């Protein structure tokens, strides 16, 4: 309750924001379908085969309190508080209350965690259930471990990586064991006991079987599977994604400050107090965490079309915990270093990094929502019957009033993005639309890293769907219209282009 209250107060200005990006594109429609029809398979969007636990939780909250963004975001904050509680108890169990408090504070204010705390995605629930599962695993409570990991897999399918990584480590670790070295294995055991870590596969397998019976597809619709699996298996793409995942685990959005502080602290001798030398997190626990972290880094580099930082939420707090423990053990003014890290995380919430990133990773998502709210309110008020050319997710925002942007559905002509190629193709069919809503789909830093490295630009376009949105004025020139609305916010923009036939129709 304490964590929930703090999160609620910190997120209060954000709780009434309309739904954003993947929230609007899949998770909220899927949960709403469950609320209205009782179906675990969404019908208002192609099924992505994600397990239904979080959607069922949201539908239950809406049933009790009403369908409204503030209900959704409050419900997600409850999940985030549960997640922080699990992290705190895990850190307290393997270290001490000081490390637990500092690690929990750092995690709560880490930009990706903070923003995801109120967004209707699956990763926060998967992370929280994973932390409680890891605590039970360290305490060797197998029934509780299986329970938490099974729920985690039903929150998001990728959470199955944790019990599988633990199983692999239990099998592999005894081969490294040496009677002359410190114990490396957390739970040396017989095979039948380790096999209990396979139990979470059962509920996940039952879900996929149900999904196949209902849809004819096991892992989601064909386009979803192609984008997230088939298109990601090129060796060069895996290598690049591996580097990005490694960066997200130790350096992304000012996390590198904590990593550097921890590495420098390793050069110092452990401190001594009244009880002797300050203890570290047990080596076998650290190696157990390392197995889970590596499993996520590697697996998330192989699958997943979008290399989103939120997919790493189950393991980044483990990295934070280890570094905070290292600082506590070796740096006398460790709390001052933690304060600097916290300040860096808060700055990362408001200040965009000097490299491309997803809007959902800091408060840039709020700028996106406000830009779209105003632009779409302008379109609805001035062109209520117009056909609007735009790209996803604005196409969903304009056609689904329950997302919070318009009061009634509008007619939409959809294109993929606002690159030159897409806009030129749209201009050839200018008679099919009356207004264009164009906006920045990606963050373009003023002075991006590797800007002049052509190979990197080519790899981004080839493997990660990178494109460059044309500025609003250029888009208006290509489409043969004029800018009637434009607004910018910290590197993002949204604009409305009035096509000439709208003026001609008004004159007639």
C-alpha positions as CSV (number, residue, x, y, z in Angstrom):
1,X,0.0,0.0,0.0
2,X,2.9,2.3,0.7
3,X,4.4,1.8,-2.7
4,X,1.0,2.2,-4.4
5,X,0.4,5.5,-2.6
6,X,3.8,6.9,-3.6
7,X,3.4,5.8,-7.2
8,X,-0.2,7.2,-7.3
9,X,1.0,10.6,-6.1
10,X,3.9,10.7,-8.5
11,X,1.7,9.7,-11.5
12,X,-1.3,11.8,-10.6
13,X,-0.8,14.3,-13.5
14,X,-0.6,11.4,-15.9
15,X,-3.6,9.3,-14.9
16,X,-6.2,10.9,-17.2
17,X,-4.1,10.7,-20.4
18,X,-5.7,8.8,-23.3
19,X,-4.2,5.5,-24.4
20,X,-0.9,5.5,-26.1
21,X,0.7,3.5,-28.9
22,X,0.5,-0.3,-28.2
23,X,-2.0,0.4,-25.4
24,X,-4.4,1.8,-28.1
25,X,-3.3,-0.7,-30.8
26,X,-3.8,-4.0,-28.9
27,X,-3.9,-4.3,-25.1
28,X,-6.8,-2.0,-24.3
29,X,-9.0,-3.2,-27.3
30,X,-8.2,-6.8,-26.2
31,X,-9.2,-6.2,-22.6
32,X,-12.3,-4.3,-23.7
33,X,-13.4,-7.2,-25.9
34,X,-13.0,-9.4,-22.9
35,X,-15.2,-7.0,-20.8
36,X,-17.9,-6.7,-23.5
37,X,-18.0,-10.2,-24.9
38,X,-16.3,-12.5,-22.3
39,X,-14.0,-13.7,-25.1
40,X,-10.3,-14.3,-24.3
41,X,-9.5,-13.9,-28.0
42,X,-9.9,-10.3,-29.1
43,X,-12.1,-9.5,-32.1
44,X,-11.4,-5.8,-32.6
45,X,-7.8,-6.5,-33.3
46,X,-5.9,-9.5,-34.8
47,X,-4.9,-11.7,-31.9
48,X,-1.2,-11.6,-30.9
49,X,-1.6,-14.7,-28.7
50,X,-0.4,-12.9,-25.6
51,X,-1.7,-14.8,-22.5
52,X,-4.8,-13.1,-21.0
53,X,-3.9,-12.6,-17.3
54,X,-3.3,-8.8,-17.5
55,X,-6.2,-8.2,-19.9
56,X,-8.5,-10.2,-17.5
57,X,-7.3,-8.1,-14.6
58,X,-8.1,-4.8,-16.5
59,X,-11.5,-6.1,-17.6
60,X,-12.3,-6.9,-13.9
61,X,-11.3,-3.5,-12.8
62,X,-13.4,-1.8,-15.5
63,X,-16.3,-4.0,-14.5
64,X,-16.0,-2.8,-10.9
65,X,-15.1,0.9,-11.5
66,X,-16.0,1.8,-15.0
67,X,-14.2,2.0,-18.3
68,X,-11.9,5.0,-18.0
69,X,-8.2,5.8,-18.5
70,X,-7.8,6.7,-14.8
71,X,-9.2,3.3,-13.8
72,X,-6.8,1.6,-16.2
73,X,-3.8,3.5,-15.0
74,X,-4.6,3.1,-11.4
75,X,-5.0,-0.6,-11.9
76,X,-1.5,-0.7,-13.5
77,X,0.0,1.3,-10.7
78,X,-1.3,-1.5,-8.3
79,X,0.6,-4.0,-10.4
80,X,3.7,-1.7,-10.3
81,X,3.4,-1.5,-6.5
82,X,3.2,-5.3,-6.3
83,X,6.3,-5.4,-8.5
84,X,8.2,-3.0,-6.3
85,X,7.1,-5.0,-3.2
86,X,8.5,-8.2,-4.7
87,X,11.8,-6.5,-5.6
88,X,12.1,-5.1,-2.1
89,X,11.5,-8.4,-0.5
90,X,13.9,-10.1,-2.9
91,X,16.7,-7.6,-2.1
92,X,16.0,-7.7,1.6
93,X,16.3,-11.5,1.5
94,X,19.6,-11.6,-0.3
95,X,21.2,-8.5,1.2
96,X,19.8,-6.1,3.8
97,X,17.1,-3.5,4.2
98,X,19.4,-0.6,3.2
99,X,20.2,-2.1,-0.1
100,X,16.6,-3.1,-0.5
101,X,15.3,0.4,0.0
102,X,18.0,2.0,-2.3
103,X,17.5,-0.6,-5.1
104,X,13.7,-0.2,-4.9
105,X,14.0,3.6,-5.1
106,X,16.4,3.5,-8.0
107,X,14.1,1.0,-9.8
108,X,10.9,3.0,-9.2
109,X,12.5,6.2,-10.7
110,X,14.4,4.5,-13.5
111,X,12.7,6.1,-16.6
112,X,11.5,2.9,-18.3
113,X,10.1,1.5,-15.1
114,X,8.4,4.8,-14.0
115,X,6.6,5.3,-17.3
116,X,5.6,1.6,-17.7
117,X,4.1,1.7,-14.2
118,X,0.9,3.3,-15.5
119,X,0.8,2.0,-19.0
120,X,-1.4,-0.9,-19.9
121,X,1.3,-3.3,-21.1
122,X,2.2,-6.8,-19.9
123,X,5.8,-6.5,-18.9
124,X,5.3,-4.9,-15.4
125,X,3.1,-7.8,-14.3
126,X,5.6,-10.3,-15.7
127,X,8.4,-8.6,-13.8
128,X,6.6,-8.4,-10.5
129,X,5.6,-12.1,-10.6
130,X,9.2,-13.0,-11.6
131,X,10.6,-11.2,-8.6
132,X,8.3,-13.0,-6.2
133,X,9.1,-16.2,-8.0
134,X,12.9,-15.6,-7.6
135,X,12.4,-14.9,-3.9
136,X,10.6,-18.2,-3.4
137,X,13.3,-19.9,-5.5
138,X,16.1,-18.6,-3.4
139,X,14.3,-19.7,-0.2
140,X,13.9,-23.2,-1.9
141,X,10.1,-23.1,-1.7
142,X,9.4,-25.1,-4.8
143,X,5.6,-25.0,-4.7
144,X,5.5,-21.2,-4.4
145,X,8.2,-20.9,-7.1
146,X,6.1,-22.9,-9.5
147,X,3.0,-20.8,-8.6
148,X,4.6,-17.4,-9.2
149,X,6.4,-18.5,-12.4
150,X,3.2,-20.0,-13.8
151,X,1.4,-16.7,-13.2
152,X,4.3,-14.8,-14.8
153,X,4.1,-16.9,-17.9
154,X,0.3,-16.2,-18.1
155,X,1.0,-12.5,-17.8
156,X,3.5,-12.6,-20.7
157,X,4.8,-15.6,-22.5
158,X,8.5,-14.4,-22.4
159,X,8.4,-14.7,-18.6
160,X,8.9,-18.5,-19.1
161,X,12.6,-17.6,-19.8
162,X,13.2,-17.3,-16.1
163,X,12.3,-20.8,-14.9
164,X,14.0,-22.2,-18.1
165,X,17.2,-20.3,-17.3
166,X,17.1,-21.5,-13.7
167,X,16.7,-25.1,-14.9
168,X,19.5,-24.8,-17.4
169,X,21.8,-23.3,-14.6
170,X,20.9,-26.1,-12.2
171,X,21.8,-28.7,-14.8
172,X,25.0,-26.9,-15.9
173,X,26.3,-25.6,-12.6
174,X,27.4,-28.9,-11.0
175,X,29.9,-29.3,-13.9
176,X,31.6,-26.2,-12.7
177,X,31.6,-27.2,-9.0
178,X,35.0,-27.5,-7.4
179,X,35.6,-28.7,-3.9
180,X,38.4,-26.1,-3.6
181,X,36.2,-23.2,-4.7
182,X,33.3,-21.3,-3.1
183,X,30.0,-23.0,-3.8
184,X,28.6,-21.8,-7.2
185,X,25.3,-23.7,-7.2
186,X,22.4,-22.3,-5.3
187,X,20.3,-25.5,-5.1
188,X,22.3,-28.6,-6.0
189,X,19.5,-31.2,-6.4
190,X,18.3,-34.3,-8.1
191,X,16.9,-34.1,-11.6
192,X,13.3,-34.8,-10.6
193,X,13.3,-31.8,-8.3
194,X,14.8,-29.5,-10.9
195,X,12.2,-30.7,-13.4
196,X,9.5,-28.8,-11.3
197,X,10.8,-25.7,-13.1
198,X,9.2,-27.0,-16.2
199,X,5.7,-26.9,-14.6
200,X,5.1,-23.3,-15.7
201,X,5.1,-24.5,-19.3
202,X,1.9,-26.4,-18.7
203,X,-0.5,-23.4,-18.2
204,X,1.3,-21.6,-21.0
205,X,0.9,-24.6,-23.3
206,X,-2.8,-24.9,-22.4
207,X,-3.3,-21.3,-23.3
208,X,-1.6,-21.8,-26.7
209,X,-3.6,-24.9,-27.3
210,X,-6.8,-22.9,-26.6
211,X,-5.7,-20.2,-28.9
212,X,-5.0,-22.6,-31.7
213,X,-8.4,-24.2,-31.3
214,X,-10.1,-20.8,-31.5
215,X,-8.0,-19.1,-34.2
216,X,-6.0,-21.8,-36.1
217,X,-2.7,-20.1,-35.0
218,X,-0.5,-21.0,-32.1
219,X,1.7,-17.9,-31.7
220,X,-0.6,-15.2,-33.0
221,X,-1.7,-14.0,-36.4
222,X,0.7,-14.6,-39.3
223,X,1.9,-11.0,-39.6
224,X,2.6,-10.8,-35.9
225,X,4.6,-14.1,-36.0
226,X,6.5,-12.9,-39.2
227,X,7.5,-9.6,-37.6
228,X,8.5,-10.9,-34.2
229,X,10.1,-14.3,-35.2
230,X,10.6,-15.0,-38.9
231,X,12.0,-11.6,-39.7
232,X,14.4,-11.5,-36.8
233,X,16.6,-14.5,-37.5
234,X,19.2,-13.0,-39.7
235,X,22.7,-13.4,-38.0
236,X,23.7,-9.8,-38.4
237,X,20.3,-8.6,-37.0
238,X,20.7,-10.9,-34.0
239,X,24.2,-9.5,-33.3
240,X,23.0,-5.9,-33.5
241,X,20.0,-6.6,-31.3
242,X,22.3,-8.4,-28.8
243,X,24.4,-5.2,-28.5
244,X,21.2,-3.2,-28.0
245,X,19.9,-5.5,-25.4
246,X,23.2,-5.5,-23.5
247,X,23.1,-1.7,-23.6
248,X,19.5,-1.7,-22.3
249,X,20.6,-4.0,-19.4
250,X,23.5,-1.9,-18.2
251,X,23.5,1.6,-19.7
252,X,20.2,2.8,-21.3
253,X,18.8,6.2,-20.1
254,X,21.5,7.0,-17.7
255,X,21.7,3.5,-16.2
256,X,25.4,3.6,-17.3
257,X,26.1,6.0,-14.4
258,X,25.2,3.3,-11.9
259,X,27.1,0.7,-13.9
260,X,30.2,2.9,-14.0
261,X,29.9,3.6,-10.3
262,X,29.6,-0.1,-9.6
263,X,32.6,-1.0,-11.7
264,X,34.7,1.7,-10.0
265,X,33.6,0.5,-6.6
266,X,34.9,-3.0,-7.4
267,X,38.4,-1.5,-7.3
268,X,38.0,-0.7,-3.6
269,X,38.3,-3.0,-0.7
270,X,35.2,-4.0,1.2
271,X,34.3,-1.8,4.1
272,X,34.4,-3.1,7.7
273,X,32.0,-2.2,10.5
274,X,31.2,-3.5,13.9
275,X,30.1,-6.9,12.5
276,X,33.3,-7.3,10.4
277,X,33.6,-7.0,6.6
278,X,30.4,-6.0,4.9
279,X,29.0,-9.1,3.1
280,X,28.2,-9.3,-0.6
281,X,25.2,-10.9,-2.2
282,X,26.1,-14.6,-2.1
283,X,28.1,-15.6,-5.2
284,X,25.7,-18.4,-6.1
285,X,22.8,-15.9,-6.0
286,X,24.6,-13.5,-8.2
287,X,25.3,-16.3,-10.7
288,X,21.7,-17.3,-10.6
289,X,20.7,-13.8,-11.5
290,X,23.3,-13.7,-14.2
291,X,21.8,-16.8,-15.8
292,X,18.4,-15.1,-15.9
293,X,19.8,-11.8,-17.2
294,X,21.8,-13.6,-20.0
295,X,18.7,-15.6,-20.9
296,X,16.7,-12.4,-21.4
297,X,19.5,-10.6,-23.3
298,X,20.0,-13.5,-25.7
299,X,16.4,-14.5,-26.2
300,X,15.2,-10.9,-26.6
301,X,17.9,-10.4,-29.3
302,X,16.6,-13.3,-31.3
303,X,12.9,-12.7,-31.0
304,X,10.9,-9.5,-31.0
305,X,10.7,-7.2,-34.0
306,X,10.8,-4.0,-32.0
307,X,13.8,-3.9,-29.6
308,X,11.7,-2.3,-26.8
309,X,13.4,-1.5,-23.5
310,X,10.2,-2.6,-21.6
311,X,10.8,-6.2,-22.5
312,X,13.9,-6.1,-20.2
313,X,11.9,-5.0,-17.1
314,X,12.2,-8.5,-15.4
315,X,16.0,-8.3,-15.4
316,X,17.1,-4.6,-15.3
317,X,16.1,-4.3,-11.6
318,X,18.3,-7.3,-10.8
319,X,21.2,-5.4,-12.3
320,X,20.3,-2.4,-10.3
321,X,20.2,-4.5,-7.1
322,X,23.6,-6.0,-7.7
323,X,25.3,-2.6,-8.3
324,X,23.6,-1.0,-5.3
325,X,24.8,-3.8,-3.1
326,X,28.3,-3.4,-4.5
327,X,28.2,0.3,-3.6
328,X,26.9,-0.4,-0.1
329,X,29.7,-2.9,0.4
330,X,32.6,-0.9,-0.9
331,X,31.9,2.8,-0.8
332,X,31.6,4.7,2.5
333,X,29.4,7.4,1.0
334,X,27.4,4.9,-1.0
335,X,24.1,6.7,-0.3
336,X,25.5,9.9,-2.0
337,X,26.3,7.9,-5.1
338,X,22.8,6.4,-5.1
339,X,21.4,9.9,-4.7
340,X,23.4,10.9,-7.9
341,X,22.0,7.9,-9.7
342,X,18.5,8.7,-8.7
343,X,18.9,12.3,-9.8
344,X,20.3,11.0,-13.2
345,X,17.2,8.8,-13.5
346,X,14.9,11.8,-12.8
347,X,16.7,13.9,-15.4
348,X,16.3,11.0,-17.9
349,X,12.5,11.2,-17.4
350,X,12.4,14.7,-18.6
351,X,15.5,15.1,-20.9
352,X,15.7,13.0,-24.0
353,X,18.9,11.1,-24.6
354,X,21.3,12.0,-27.5
355,X,20.3,8.8,-29.4
356,X,17.1,7.4,-30.8
357,X,14.7,5.9,-28.2
358,X,11.0,4.9,-27.9
359,X,8.6,7.5,-26.8
360,X,7.3,5.1,-24.1
361,X,10.7,5.0,-22.3
362,X,10.4,8.5,-20.6
363,X,7.9,11.3,-20.4
364,X,8.1,11.9,-24.1
365,X,5.0,9.7,-24.3
366,X,3.1,12.5,-22.6
367,X,4.2,14.9,-25.3
368,X,3.1,12.5,-28.0
369,X,-0.4,12.2,-26.4
370,X,-0.9,15.9,-26.0
371,X,0.2,16.6,-29.6
372,X,-2.2,14.0,-30.9
373,X,-5.0,15.1,-28.7
374,X,-4.9,18.7,-30.0
375,X,-4.3,17.7,-33.6
376,X,-7.2,15.3,-33.7
377,X,-9.5,17.6,-31.8
378,X,-8.7,20.2,-34.5
379,X,-9.5,17.7,-37.3
380,X,-12.7,16.6,-35.7
381,X,-13.9,20.2,-35.1
382,X,-13.0,21.6,-38.4
383,X,-13.4,18.6,-40.8
384,X,-16.0,16.4,-39.1
385,X,-16.9,14.6,-42.3
386,X,-13.5,14.5,-43.9
387,X,-11.5,11.5,-45.0
388,X,-8.2,11.7,-43.1
389,X,-4.9,10.4,-44.4
390,X,-2.7,9.2,-41.5
391,X,-0.6,6.3,-40.2
392,X,-0.9,4.0,-37.2
393,X,-1.5,4.6,-34.3
394,X,-3.4,7.8,-35.2
395,X,-5.5,5.7,-37.5
396,X,-6.8,3.8,-34.5
397,X,-7.1,7.0,-32.4
398,X,-9.4,8.5,-35.0
399,X,-11.6,5.5,-35.5
400,X,-12.0,4.3,-31.9
401,X,-13.5,7.1,-29.7
402,X,-13.1,4.9,-26.5
403,X,-9.3,5.5,-26.8
404,X,-9.9,9.1,-25.7
405,X,-8.9,11.3,-28.7
406,X,-12.2,12.0,-30.6
407,X,-15.9,11.9,-29.7
408,X,-17.0,9.9,-32.8
409,X,-15.4,7.7,-35.4
410,X,-13.8,9.4,-38.4
411,X,-13.1,8.0,-41.9
412,X,-9.4,7.2,-42.3
413,X,-7.1,6.4,-45.2
414,X,-4.1,4.6,-43.8
415,X,-0.5,4.7,-44.9
416,X,2.5,3.0,-43.3
417,X,4.5,6.1,-42.3
418,X,5.4,9.6,-43.5
419,X,8.5,8.8,-45.4
420,X,9.0,10.3,-48.8
421,X,8.0,7.1,-50.6
422,X,4.8,6.7,-48.7
423,X,3.7,10.3,-49.2
424,X,4.5,10.3,-52.9
425,X,2.4,7.2,-53.3
426,X,-0.4,8.8,-51.4
427,X,-0.3,11.9,-53.5
428,X,-1.0,9.8,-56.6
429,X,-4.4,9.0,-55.0
430,X,-5.1,12.5,-53.6
431,X,-8.8,12.3,-54.4
432,X,-9.3,9.5,-51.8
433,X,-8.6,11.8,-48.8
434,X,-9.4,15.4,-47.8
435,X,-7.1,16.0,-44.9
436,X,-3.8,14.6,-43.8
437,X,-2.7,14.2,-40.1
438,X,1.1,13.8,-40.1
439,X,3.3,13.3,-37.1
440,X,6.7,12.2,-35.9
441,X,6.7,8.4,-35.5
442,X,10.3,8.3,-34.2
443,X,12.5,10.5,-32.1
444,X,15.2,12.2,-34.1
445,X,17.9,13.7,-31.8
446,X,19.4,17.0,-32.9
447,X,22.9,15.4,-33.1
448,X,22.4,11.6,-33.3
449,X,25.2,9.2,-32.5
450,X,26.6,7.4,-35.6
451,X,24.8,9.9,-37.8
452,X,27.4,9.7,-40.6
453,X,27.9,6.0,-40.4
454,X,26.1,4.8,-43.5
455,X,26.3,1.1,-42.5
456,X,24.4,1.8,-39.3
457,X,21.7,3.8,-41.1
458,X,21.3,1.0,-43.6
459,X,21.2,-1.7,-40.9
460,X,18.5,0.2,-39.0
461,X,16.4,0.5,-42.1
462,X,16.9,-3.1,-43.0
463,X,16.5,-4.8,-39.6
464,X,14.6,-2.4,-37.3
465,X,12.1,-0.7,-39.6
466,X,13.9,2.7,-39.4
467,X,12.6,5.4,-41.7
468,X,12.9,9.2,-41.7
469,X,9.6,11.1,-41.5
470,X,9.5,14.1,-43.8
471,X,9.0,17.5,-42.1
472,X,5.4,18.8,-42.1
473,X,6.1,21.5,-44.7
474,X,7.7,19.0,-47.1
475,X,4.7,16.6,-46.5
476,X,2.3,19.4,-47.4
477,X,4.2,20.2,-50.6
478,X,4.1,16.5,-51.7
479,X,0.5,16.1,-50.9
480,X,-0.5,19.3,-52.6
481,X,-2.0,20.9,-49.6
482,X,-1.4,23.6,-47.0
483,X,-0.5,23.4,-43.3
484,X,-3.4,24.6,-41.2
485,X,-2.2,23.3,-37.8
486,X,1.2,22.4,-36.4
487,X,2.6,22.0,-33.0
488,X,6.0,20.8,-31.7
489,X,7.1,19.5,-28.3
490,X,10.7,18.6,-27.5
491,X,11.7,17.0,-30.8
492,X,8.2,15.7,-31.7
493,X,5.6,17.3,-34.0
494,X,2.1,16.8,-35.3
495,X,0.5,18.7,-38.2
496,X,-2.7,18.9,-40.2
497,X,-2.5,19.4,-44.0
498,X,-5.6,20.6,-45.8
499,X,-5.9,19.2,-49.3
500,X,-7.1,21.6,-52.0
501,X,-10.3,19.7,-52.8
502,X,-11.6,20.5,-49.3
503,X,-11.4,24.2,-50.1
504,X,-13.0,23.7,-53.5
505,X,-15.9,21.7,-51.9
506,X,-16.5,24.5,-49.4
507,X,-16.6,27.1,-52.2
508,X,-19.2,25.1,-54.1
